[in-house]
Amino acid sequence: MNWIAYFLTVIGLIFLTKKKIIAWPILISSNIFYFIHYYKLQDFAALFLFTTYFIINIIGWREWSNEKK
């Protein structure tokens, strides 16, 4: 499952550099996969990190959505 998270992260970053709004849901989904992965490993520091990334991605998606209007 970890390779899915890697793949989604790379695709999300490619779209992000091209300033495509589709990058945000892709990055959010990669964070969910990372969260599941690190939850299984019981790595709570990484869980906190990816929870923070998840929140930042939601804020970024909301900001970009409002900017386009």
Residue, then its C-alpha position, 0 to 999 in steps of 0.5 A: m500500500n505504501w507504493i500507492a502513497y508514493f505514486l499519489t504524492v508524485i502525481g500530486l506534486i506534478f499537478l501542484t507545480k502546474k498549478k492544477i487544483i486537482a493536486w489537492p484531492i490527490l495529495i489528501s488521498s496520499n496523506i490518508f494512505y500514509f496515515i493508514h501505513y504509519y498507523k499499522l506501524q504504530d509510529f505516532a510521530a509520523l501520524f501526527l505529521f501526516t495529520t498536519y499535512f492533511i489539514i494543510n492540504i485541506i486549507g490549501w485546497r480551500e484557498w485555491s478554490n476561493e482564489k479562482k472565483 
